[in-house]
């Protein structure tokens, strides 16, 4: 008699770090853009906004994107953190359509296994909320309007 043994799949440890939702004017959708922290080295996120600026420069070719250098709180953002006992927290501002982008965030950070065993918590964190003045700067430069349900081009 042949017995099949089912192998246990190894748990995929999620990545941690900050993310931005970067608008794409061609699709009228956000793109999840992340930076992963390595244990003991969180300075990677300090360079994330510069990479977002470069991405915006490519997507919004005619906009003076470099003027947004200090407006890093002007786009929707979040952070994935490990919170002990194999629990991951996605801290986010409540100023973007989270439900619409959850799957992309889960995929980008490799959170699927943690979601499947109910070890991911989604929490609003005021620190991750867009700054009103910086959001207004981003909207003016990119000629978009951002709301909790998404964004529109050509405001």
N, CA, C and O of each residue as an XYZ file, in Angstrom:
620
protein
N       0.841     -1.172      0.000
C       0.000      0.000      0.000
C       0.895      1.247      0.000
O       1.796      1.387      0.828
N       0.627      2.124     -0.927
C       1.391      3.377     -1.013
C       0.733      4.459     -0.187
O      -0.439      4.787     -0.371
N       1.481      4.980      0.689
C       0.964      6.110      1.466
C       1.659      7.375      0.996
O       2.884      7.438      0.896
N       0.862      8.352      0.718
C       1.431      9.642      0.322
C       1.556     10.519      1.554
O       0.594     10.727      2.293
N       2.718     11.010      1.750
C       2.927     11.931      2.851
C       2.848     13.349      2.299
O       3.485     13.688      1.302
N       2.075     14.135      2.954
C       1.955     15.509      2.527
C       3.048     16.321      3.214
O       3.160     16.346      4.440
N       3.843     16.980      2.390
C       4.904     17.813      2.946
C       4.320     19.099      3.489
O       3.429     19.700      2.888
N       4.827     19.507      4.616
C       4.422     20.796      5.164
C       5.178     21.878      4.429
O       6.397     21.811      4.272
N       4.453     22.858      3.987
C       5.073     23.984      3.303
C       5.737     24.873      4.339
O       5.165     25.141      5.396
N       6.925     25.322      4.040
C       7.624     26.238      4.942
C       6.928     27.601      4.916
O       6.482     28.070      3.869
N       6.848     28.208      6.068
C       6.239     29.532      6.196
C       7.145     30.566      5.539
O       8.334     30.647      5.847
N       6.576     31.351      4.635
C       7.345     32.427      4.008
C       7.291     33.651      4.918
O       6.218     34.204      5.161
N       8.428     34.063      5.409
C       8.517     35.216      6.295
C       8.322     36.481      5.456
O       9.057     36.704      4.493
N       7.337     37.310      5.814
C       7.086     38.539      5.044
C       8.227     39.547      5.157
O       9.017     39.528      6.101
N       8.280     40.404      4.185
C       9.193     41.545      4.213
C       8.574     42.608      5.110
O       7.371     42.578      5.367
N       9.376     43.533      5.582
C       8.893     44.676      6.345
C       9.483     45.937      5.713
O      10.536     45.901      5.076
N       8.778     47.046      5.906
C       9.278     48.310      5.395
C       8.147     49.215      4.949
O       6.973     48.853      5.030
N       8.515     50.396      4.476
C       7.526     51.383      4.050
C       7.093     51.176      2.599
O       7.778     50.526      1.809
N       5.944     51.746      2.280
C       5.460     51.722      0.896
C       4.712     53.011      0.597
O       4.185     53.673      1.491
N       4.683     53.341     -0.666
C       3.876     54.447     -1.176
C       2.936     53.898     -2.229
O       3.242     52.909     -2.895
N       1.803     54.538     -2.375
C       0.939     54.295     -3.524
C       1.229     55.433     -4.490
O       0.911     56.591     -4.217
N       1.833     55.091     -5.617
C       2.280     56.072     -6.598
C       1.276     56.100     -7.744
O       0.996     55.060     -8.340
N       0.728     57.275     -8.062
C      -0.264     57.341     -9.134
C       0.340     57.085    -10.512
O       1.459     57.505    -10.808
N      -0.416     56.396    -11.334
C      -0.047     56.153    -12.723
C      -1.109     56.821    -13.596
O      -2.244     56.347    -13.650
N      -0.758     57.917    -14.280
C      -1.767     58.655    -15.050
C      -2.334     57.878    -16.234
O      -3.434     58.184    -16.695
N      -1.618     56.890    -16.731
C      -2.122     56.116    -17.876
C      -3.227     55.153    -17.472
O      -4.195     54.977    -18.212
N      -3.095     54.530    -16.311
C      -4.089     53.545    -15.879
C      -5.108     54.125    -14.895
O      -6.126     53.496    -14.608
N      -4.830     55.324    -14.381
C      -5.648     55.941    -13.319
C      -5.726     55.052    -12.085
O      -6.732     55.038    -11.376
N      -4.650     54.312    -11.840
C      -4.551     53.464    -10.646
C      -3.241     53.763     -9.945
O      -2.296     54.291    -10.531
N      -3.218     53.406     -8.661
C      -1.973     53.511     -7.912
C      -1.120     52.276     -8.169
O      -1.628     51.210     -8.519
N       0.160     52.439     -7.992
C       1.137     51.371     -8.071
C       1.799     51.280     -6.703
O       2.255     52.296     -6.178
N       1.864     50.090     -6.114
C       2.502     49.907     -4.812
C       4.014     49.914     -5.022
O       4.559     49.079     -5.744
N       4.675     50.867     -4.383
C       6.129     50.989     -4.495
C       6.711     50.875     -3.098
O       6.427     51.707     -2.236
N       7.522     49.852     -2.865
C       7.989     49.537     -1.514
C       9.504     49.515     -1.417
O      10.223     49.412     -2.411
N       9.949     49.614     -0.193
C      11.360     49.458      0.151
C      11.412     48.520      1.344
O      10.694     48.722      2.323
N      12.240     47.513      1.275
C      12.290     46.538      2.355
C      13.432     46.846      3.307
O      14.567     47.082      2.891
N      13.110     46.839      4.590
C      14.109     47.047      5.629
C      14.817     45.726      5.905
O      14.214     44.655      5.835
N      16.092     45.818      6.215
C      16.822     44.638      6.645
C      17.029     44.761      8.151
O      17.141     45.873      8.667
N      17.081     43.647      8.857
C      17.223     43.724     10.320
C      18.398     44.626     10.725
O      19.525     44.452     10.261
N      18.106     45.580     11.591
C      19.123     46.483     12.089
C      19.495     47.609     11.142
O      20.346     48.434     11.474
N      18.868     47.662      9.955
C      19.221     48.700      8.985
C      17.953     49.261      8.361
O      17.520     48.803      7.303
N      17.364     50.243      9.011
C      16.143     50.834      8.498
C      16.402     52.091      7.671
O      15.457     52.779      7.284
N      17.673     52.401      7.396
C      17.949     53.630      6.656
C      17.533     53.535      5.189
O      17.475     54.551      4.495
N      17.244     52.333      4.718
C      16.810     52.155      3.333
C      15.600     53.046      3.038
O      15.495     53.621      1.955
N      14.689     53.155      4.010
C      13.480     53.943      3.761
C      13.772     55.423      3.595
O      12.943     56.152      3.048
N      14.921     55.885      4.048
C      15.272     57.301      3.884
C      15.439     57.665      2.415
O      15.251     58.820      2.032
N      15.789     56.688      1.600
C      16.011     56.930      0.182
C      14.786     56.598     -0.671
O      14.800     56.795     -1.886
N      13.750     56.105     -0.044
C      12.561     55.695     -0.784
C      11.907     56.872     -1.504
O      11.525     56.742     -2.667
N      11.772     58.016     -0.836
C      11.110     59.154     -1.479
C      11.869     59.606     -2.722
O      11.244     59.990     -3.711
N      13.196     59.571     -2.696
C      13.980     59.941     -3.878
C      13.660     59.002     -5.043
O      13.597     59.432     -6.194
N      13.459     57.726     -4.738
C      13.092     56.765     -5.788
C      11.677     57.024     -6.295
O      11.403     56.864     -7.484
N      10.774     57.426     -5.393
C       9.403     57.762     -5.800
C       9.432     58.988     -6.714
O       8.724     59.025     -7.721
N      10.243     59.987     -6.370
C      10.372     61.184     -7.209
C      10.831     60.793     -8.609
O      10.308     61.302     -9.600
N      11.805     59.894     -8.692
C      12.292     59.440    -10.000
C      11.173     58.742    -10.785
O      11.034     58.951    -11.990
N      10.402     57.939    -10.117
C       9.274     57.249    -10.758
C       8.229     58.267    -11.237
O       7.717     58.155    -12.350
N       7.919     59.248    -10.402
C       6.967     60.292    -10.801
C       7.498     61.087    -11.996
O       6.733     61.470    -12.882
N       8.793     61.330    -12.014
C       9.409     62.063    -13.134
C       9.177     61.317    -14.453
O       8.915     61.933    -15.486
N       9.276     59.991    -14.404
C       9.054     59.188    -15.619
C       7.575     59.137    -16.008
O       7.244     59.104    -17.193
N       6.691     59.133    -15.015
C       5.258     59.009    -15.291
C       4.596     60.344    -15.636
O       3.657     60.386    -16.430
N       5.076     61.414    -15.051
C       4.504     62.737    -15.270
C       5.586     63.609    -15.902
O       6.101     64.531    -15.270
N       5.922     63.309    -17.150
C       7.084     63.892    -17.828
C       7.089     65.419    -17.892
O       8.159     66.026    -17.838
N       5.950     66.039    -18.001
C       5.907     67.493    -18.156
C       5.765     68.236    -16.825
O       5.822     69.466    -16.795
N       5.584     67.519    -15.754
C       5.373     68.152    -14.448
C       6.719     68.472    -13.777
O       7.677     67.713    -13.923
N       6.793     69.581    -13.052
C       8.023     69.937    -12.327
C       8.158     69.127    -11.020
O       8.108     69.675     -9.919
N       8.326     67.828    -11.182
C       8.308     66.882    -10.073
C       9.403     67.162     -9.041
O       9.212     66.898     -7.854
N      10.541     67.690     -9.478
C      11.637     67.941     -8.536
C      11.230     68.905     -7.426
O      11.843     68.905     -6.359
N      10.217     69.717     -7.657
C       9.756     70.651     -6.622
C       9.093     69.915     -5.451
O       8.825     70.523     -4.414
N       8.829     68.623     -5.606
C       8.192     67.826     -4.546
C       9.213     67.132     -3.645
O       8.851     66.272     -2.842
N      10.456     67.494     -3.775
C      11.539     66.858     -3.030
C      11.267     66.752     -1.524
O      11.654     65.766     -0.897
N      10.612     67.746     -0.946
C      10.348     67.745      0.495
C       8.892     67.438      0.842
O       8.457     67.702      1.963
N       8.141     66.889     -0.097
C       6.715     66.595      0.115
C       6.466     65.103      0.269
O       5.523     64.560     -0.307
N       7.311     64.445      1.044
C       7.240     62.986      1.159
C       5.993     62.490      1.876
O       5.719     61.290      1.871
N       5.238     63.387      2.490
C       3.964     62.989      3.116
C       2.784     63.385      2.222
O       1.658     63.516      2.700
N       3.042     63.570      0.944
C       2.016     64.027      0.018
C       1.364     62.944     -0.813
O       0.492     63.246     -1.627
N       1.755     61.698     -0.638
C       1.130     60.562     -1.324
C       0.667     59.561     -0.267
O       1.187     59.552      0.849
N      -0.308     58.719     -0.613
C      -0.733     57.674      0.329
C       0.444     56.769      0.663
O       1.254     56.433     -0.200
N       0.523     56.378      1.939
C       1.651     55.553      2.359
C       1.255     54.626      3.500
O       0.213     54.788      4.135
N       2.118     53.660      3.733
C       1.901     52.681      4.794
C       3.247     52.095      5.175
O       4.272     52.404      4.567
N       3.228     51.247      6.188
C       4.443     50.553      6.634
C       4.038     49.179      7.145
O       3.069     49.038      7.892
N       4.792     48.172      6.734
C       4.598     46.803      7.232
C       5.663     46.571      8.303
O       6.856     46.767      8.069
N       5.200     46.148      9.488
C       6.106     45.933     10.621
C       5.827     44.572     11.247
O       4.696     44.087     11.226
N       6.859     43.972     11.797
C       6.666     42.753     12.574
C       6.410     43.168     14.009
O       7.102     44.027     14.557
N       5.408     42.546     14.608
C       5.009     42.936     15.958
C       5.030     41.732     16.892
O       4.041     41.448     17.568
N       6.139     41.037     16.930
C       6.291     39.900     17.837
C       5.338     38.752     17.554
O       4.344     38.925     16.849
N       5.633     37.599     18.093
C       4.825     36.395     17.975
C       4.288     36.167     16.559
O       3.127     35.805     16.368
N       5.149     36.386     15.591
C       4.786     36.149     14.184
C       3.491     36.869     13.806
O       2.596     36.285     13.194
N       3.411     38.127     14.175
C       2.282     38.973     13.791
C       2.841     40.139     12.996
O       3.829     40.755     13.395
N       2.203     40.445     11.861
C       2.623     41.559     11.035
C       1.519     42.596     11.011
O       0.343     42.275     10.837
N       1.917     43.844     11.190
C       0.977     44.963     11.211
C       1.230     45.815      9.983
O       2.368     46.176      9.684
N       0.145     46.134      9.271
C       0.226     47.078      8.168
C      -0.388     48.374      8.679
O      -1.609     48.509      8.754
N       0.474     49.323      9.029
C       0.034     50.632      9.520
C      -0.160     51.528      8.300
O       0.737     51.652      7.466
N      -1.327     52.148      8.197
C      -1.645     52.917      6.997
C      -2.419     54.173      7.359
O      -3.047     54.259      8.414
N      -2.358     55.145      6.455
C      -3.234     56.297      6.565
C      -4.589     55.855      6.022
O      -4.647     54.990      5.148
N      -5.644     56.415      6.507
C      -6.976     56.035      6.005
C      -7.409     56.949      4.863
O      -8.589     57.274      4.732
N      -6.461     57.357      4.050
C      -6.752     58.340      3.014
C      -6.539     57.797      1.599
O      -6.255     58.549      0.667
N      -6.682     56.470      1.457
C      -6.626     55.856      0.130
C      -7.509     54.613      0.159
O      -7.865     54.133      1.235
N      -7.862     54.091     -1.002
C      -8.765     52.926     -1.052
C      -8.045     51.628     -0.675
O      -7.665     50.841     -1.542
N      -7.868     51.422      0.615
C      -7.111     50.277      1.120
C      -7.617     48.949      0.568
O      -6.823     48.133      0.098
N      -8.914     48.726      0.619
C      -9.462     47.436      0.174
C      -9.076     47.129     -1.274
O      -8.845     45.973     -1.630
N      -9.010     48.150     -2.087
C      -8.688     47.989     -3.502
C      -7.227     47.567     -3.718
O      -6.905     46.930     -4.720
N      -6.353     47.922     -2.779
C      -4.921     47.668     -2.949
C      -4.350     46.646     -1.963
O      -3.145     46.397     -1.958
N      -5.206     46.057     -1.132
C      -4.722     45.073     -0.151
C      -3.986     43.920     -0.815
O      -2.905     43.542     -0.365
N      -4.546     43.355     -1.871
C      -3.903     42.213     -2.529
C      -2.520     42.568     -3.061
O      -1.595     41.759     -2.987
N      -2.379     43.780     -3.598
C      -1.068     44.200     -4.100
C      -0.060     44.346     -2.962
O       1.104     43.974     -3.110
N      -0.502     44.885     -1.834
C       0.378     45.034     -0.675
C       0.762     43.654     -0.141
O       1.924     43.407      0.182
N      -0.219     42.761     -0.052
C       0.038     41.388      0.401
C       1.072     40.723     -0.504
O       2.010     40.088     -0.021
N       0.902     40.867     -1.792
C       1.827     40.263     -2.750
C       3.217     40.891     -2.667
O       4.221     40.180     -2.615
N       3.273     42.198     -2.654
C       4.555     42.910     -2.643
C       5.407     42.530     -1.429
O       6.625     42.397     -1.546
N       4.782     42.356     -0.276
C       5.511     42.080      0.954
C       5.546     40.591      1.321
O       6.077     40.225      2.369
N       4.980     39.730      0.459
C       4.988     38.295      0.747
C       4.197     37.949      1.999
O       4.613     37.103      2.789
N       3.052     38.608      2.178
C       2.229     38.426      3.377
C       1.202     37.290      3.252
O       0.467     37.036      4.205
N       1.134     36.615      2.126
C       0.072     35.620      1.893
C       0.028     34.548      2.982
O      -1.042     34.262      3.519
N       1.176     33.951      3.315
C       1.181     32.904      4.342
C       0.692     33.453      5.674
O      -0.086     32.799      6.369
N       1.143     34.652      6.034
C       0.728     35.266      7.302
C      -0.768     35.573      7.289
O      -1.436     35.410      8.310
N      -1.300     36.011      6.158
C      -2.737     36.267      6.037
C      -3.505     34.961      6.223
O      -4.528     34.925      6.907
N      -3.002     33.882      5.605
C      -3.690     32.596      5.669
C      -3.799     32.029      7.081
O      -4.704     31.246      7.365
N      -2.889     32.416      7.961
C      -2.962     31.937      9.351
C      -3.402     33.065     10.296
O      -3.188     32.997     11.507
N      -4.014     34.089      9.720
C      -4.597     35.186     10.496
C      -3.559     35.917     11.360
O      -3.810     36.229     12.524
N      -2.395     36.182     10.768
C      -1.320     36.854     11.497
C      -0.976     38.216     10.878
O       0.153     38.692     10.995
N      -1.958     38.832     10.223
C      -1.768     40.179      9.681
C      -2.882     41.056     10.215
O      -4.060     40.704     10.152
N      -2.489     42.199     10.738
C      -3.462     43.165     11.262
C      -3.287     44.468     10.484
O      -2.168     44.942     10.286
N      -4.405     45.034     10.048
C      -4.421     46.292      9.306
C      -4.875     47.385     10.271
O      -5.977     47.317     10.817
N      -4.031     48.387     10.480
C      -4.334     49.425     11.462
C      -4.132     50.818     10.886
O      -3.149     51.085     10.195
N      -5.073     51.694     11.181
C      -4.880     53.097     10.836
C      -3.836     53.678     11.782
O      -3.888     53.460     12.993
N      -2.897     54.412     11.221
C      -1.868     55.093     12.008
C      -1.801     56.531     11.509
O      -1.431     56.760     10.358
N      -2.149     57.505     12.349
C      -2.131     58.907     11.921
C      -0.781     59.338     11.335
O      -0.734     60.223     10.482
N       0.306     58.723     11.784
C       1.633     59.056     11.248
C       1.734     58.781      9.754
O       2.497     59.442      9.049
N       0.967     57.809      9.270
C       1.016     57.440      7.848
C       0.026     58.237      6.991
O      -0.011     58.072      5.771
N      -0.762     59.085      7.614
C      -1.741     59.895      6.886
C      -1.031     61.005      6.113
O      -0.044     61.563      6.592
N      -1.526     61.321      4.929
C      -0.926     62.394      4.139
C      -1.047     63.731      4.872
O      -2.056     64.011      5.518
N      -0.008     64.540      4.759
C      -0.032     65.902      5.266
C      -0.837     66.755      4.281
O      -0.607     66.685      3.074
N      -1.767     67.551      4.782
C      -2.664     68.321      3.896
C      -1.910     69.240      2.948
O      -2.215     69.277      1.756
N      -0.940     69.974      3.450
C      -0.193     70.917      2.604
C       0.645     70.170      1.566
O       0.697     70.572      0.403
N       1.300     69.086      1.983
C       2.127     68.329      1.047
C       1.267     67.604      0.013
O       1.661     67.484     -1.147
N       0.111     67.126      0.422
C      -0.837     66.510     -0.520
C      -1.263     67.544     -1.555
O      -1.313     67.248     -2.749
N      -1.569     68.753     -1.100
C      -1.969     69.826     -2.024
C      -0.836     70.142     -3.004
O      -1.091     70.392     -4.182
N       0.410     70.132     -2.528
C       1.556     70.363     -3.418
C       1.641     69.283     -4.490
O       1.825     69.584     -5.669
N       1.506     68.026     -4.078
C       1.575     66.905     -5.024
C       0.447     67.019     -6.044
O       0.672     66.856     -7.243
N      -0.762     67.298     -5.569
C      -1.903     67.424     -6.483
C      -1.678     68.550     -7.496
O      -1.961     68.380     -8.681
N      -1.174     69.693     -7.038
C      -0.959     70.833     -7.932
C       0.109     70.522     -8.986
O      -0.070     70.825    -10.165
N       1.206     69.926     -8.559
C       2.302     69.632     -9.483
C       1.919     68.553    -10.488
O       2.215     68.675    -11.676
N       1.260     67.495    -10.014
C       0.913     66.380    -10.906
C      -0.410     66.587    -11.632
O      -0.759     65.827    -12.535
N      -1.138     67.616    -11.230
C      -2.465     67.903    -11.800
C      -3.399     66.701    -11.619
O      -4.024     66.220    -12.564
N      -3.465     66.236    -10.357
C      -4.360     65.144     -9.993
C      -5.159     65.582     -8.773
O      -4.831     66.575     -8.123
N      -6.203     64.835     -8.473
C      -6.994     65.047     -7.257
C      -7.075     63.698     -6.550
O      -7.579     62.726     -7.112
N      -6.574     63.641     -5.307
C      -6.595     62.399     -4.531
C      -7.708     62.455     -3.495
O      -7.882     63.460     -2.806
N      -8.460     61.361     -3.394
C      -9.522     61.216     -2.399
C      -9.373     59.831     -1.768
O      -8.590     59.019     -2.260
N     -10.099     59.550     -0.704
C     -10.019     58.203     -0.121
C     -10.458     57.090     -1.067
O     -10.214     55.916     -0.788
N     -11.095     57.434     -2.171
C     -11.530     56.393     -3.113
C     -10.584     56.245     -4.316
O     -10.807     55.385     -5.168
N      -9.546     57.062     -4.394
C      -8.598     56.962     -5.496
C      -8.111     58.331     -5.926
O      -8.040     59.258     -5.120
N      -7.776     58.452     -7.202
C      -7.342     59.751     -7.718
C      -7.844     59.924     -9.137
O      -8.142     58.952     -9.830
N      -7.933     61.179     -9.560
C      -8.307     61.503    -10.932
C      -7.242     62.423    -11.493
O      -6.640     63.212    -10.765
N      -7.016     62.317    -12.779
C      -6.022     63.130    -13.477
C      -6.728     64.321    -14.112
O      -7.872     64.232    -14.559
N      -6.002     65.446    -14.135
C      -6.522     66.619    -14.824
C      -7.429     67.468    -13.989
O      -8.509     67.867    -14.425
N      -6.988     67.746    -12.782
C      -7.846     68.565    -11.900
C      -7.787     70.015    -12.244
O      -8.448     70.829    -11.599
